[in-house]
Amino acid sequence: MSLKTAKIISIIGHPVFIPIYALIVIFKFHPVLGSRVYGTSQFNIIIVFSGFLSLIPLFATMMLLGKATLKQLAEINQTERIKASFVMSVVYILAYFYLRQQNFLIEGIIEVLIFALCIGSCVLGVMSYFKKISFHAFGWAGLLTLMIVLGRSQESFFLFWVLAILFVSAIVITSRLVLNAHTHSEVYLGFFVGLISNIAVYLLFNGKL
């Protein structure tokens, strides 16, 4: 993998975009929610959630840390990584209460997704205090967990899509190694902690899936 390709993949696979990918996965595979919302309505809902769960957290973090680009954001130090994690967590929970107040489809799996994002960000903040781990690997582990949860009701597609996300995760993680952004132990730890953290959340809220 060339450096240029690694940079592109690293940006596309940036953890701040994981909520968007997660929403697309939910609307495609959730047996109830996916059938309730169609066409333009589904697209508009994804746009709104993307703003609250991706763009606003991104801009809030960049403003707090004084970063102007994703490249600068990817090069933050340990202290900044801790701050970024907890800022994201606060923004997620504020978004949750605002959207719930507006009665905007905050229910079931989407509610669990937001809590997973919030708790995951807190876990990243705590972990970053002790050791640098890959936010990219953590985020993609979360998306993989979501796919496994949804795949239980889509048995014919379960293995294919789980393997597909696992394959993309491996490519994103490889891009981080090629860019020397992380060591092998940092990406492996990030992926493992991401799996454990997200599995715990989905088990806790299993009744709302």
C-alpha positions, 0 to 999 in steps of 0.5 A, spaced: 500 500 500 502 506 497 503 512 502 498 516 498 493 510 498 494 509 505 492 517 507 486 516 503 483 510 506 485 513 513 481 519 512 475 515 509 476 510 515 476 516 520 472 514 526 468 520 526 465 517 520 463 511 523 456 513 525 454 515 518 456 508 516 453 505 522 446 508 520 447 505 513 448 498 516 442 499 521 437 502 515 439 496 511 439 490 516 435 492 522 428 488 521 424 493 523 427 500 523 429 498 515 422 496 513 419 503 517 423 508 513 423 508 505 427 512 500 428 520 501 425 519 508 431 514 510 436 519 506 434 525 510 434 521 517 441 519 515 443 526 513 440 529 520 443 523 524 450 524 520 450 531 522 449 530 530 453 524 530 459 526 525 459 533 523 458 536 530 462 532 534 468 533 529 467 540 529 467 541 536 473 537 537 477 541 532 475 547 535 477 545 542 484 543 540 485 548 535 485 543 529 483 546 522 484 539 518 483 532 519 490 531 518 492 535 524 487 532 528 490 525 526 496 527 529 494 530 536 498 528 542 496 524 548 493 529 552 489 532 546 487 525 545 484 524 552 480 531 551 478 529 544 475 523 547 471 526 552 468 532 548 466 527 543 462 523 549 459 530 551 457 531 544 454 525 543 450 525 549 447 532 548 445 530 541 441 524 544 437 528 549 436 534 543 434 529 538 429 525 543 426 532 545 425 533 538 422 526 538 426 524 532 426 517 531 431 516 538 429 509 539 431 501 539 438 500 535 439 507 534 438 509 541 443 503 543 448 506 537 448 513 541 450 510 547 455 505 544 458 511 541 458 515 548 461 510 552 466 508 547 468 515 547 469 515 555 473 508 554 478 511 549 479 517 554 481 513 559 485 508 555 489 514 552 491 516 559 495 510 560 497 508 553 496 510 546 491 506 542 488 506 535 481 510 535 481 507 527 481 500 530 476 502 536 471 505 531 471 499 526 471 494 531 464 498 534 462 497 526 463 490 526 460 489 533 454 492 530 454 488 524 454 482 528 448 484 532 444 485 526 446 479 522 443 475 527 436 476 524 439 476 517 442 469 517 443 468 509 447 475 509 450 474 516 457 471 514 458 475 508 457 482 511 461 480 517 467 478 513 466 484 509 467 489 514 472 485 517 476 486 511 475 493 510 477 494 518 483 490 516 485 495 510 484 501 514 488 498 520 493 497 515 493 504 512 495 506 519 501 502 520 503 504 513 503 511 515 506 510 522 501 513 526 501 507 530 505 500 532 502 493 531 500 493 539 496 500 538 492 497 533 491 490 536 489 493 543 484 498 540 481 493 536 480 488 542 478 494 547 473 496 541 470 489 541 469 488 548 466 495 549 461 495 544 459 488 546 458 490 553 453 495 551 449 491 546 449 486 551 446 491 556 441 494 552 439 487 548 432 488 550 432 495 545 435 492 539 
